[in-house]
Amino acid sequence: MPAWLVVRAVVANPADRADFDDWYRTEHLPDALRVFAARSAWRGWSSSDRSVHCAFYRFDSLVAAETATSGEKIQSLIAEFDRRWGSRVTRTREIIRVIDELEAAP
């Protein structure tokens, strides 16, 4: 079963949002997709809390997600994120193991 890495970032200052959005779209999301060797990546802003941004990286397995997010692979991404945003943007990471997946009938 697939697994997802979910990165939830809080951009507290509304003045940072446009810059963060552009940076994540043009630099960070493509870099993370490549470094992680994830199957796909997508992101979005919360409609209930406009300061919350989430990125989702899909992996073929839990082992692939755990491998991609440990050691050297993730450290360069964390360092770049911290260099660019410092304490202005907080974030959490969760690996979600898919245990059930249903598809609607056509």
Sequence and secondary structure as in RCSB ss.txt:
>XXXX:A:sequence
MPAWLVVRAVVANPADRADFDDWYRTEHLPDALRVFAARSAWRGWSSSDRSVHCAFYRFDSLVAAETATSGEKIQ
SLIAEFDRRWGSRVTRTREIIRVIDELEAAP
>XXXX:A:secstr
  EEEEEEEEE SGGGHHHHHHHIIIIIHHHHHHHHT SEEEEEE SSSTTEEEEEEEESSHHHHHHHTSTHHHH
HHHHHHHHHHGGGEEEEEEEEE         
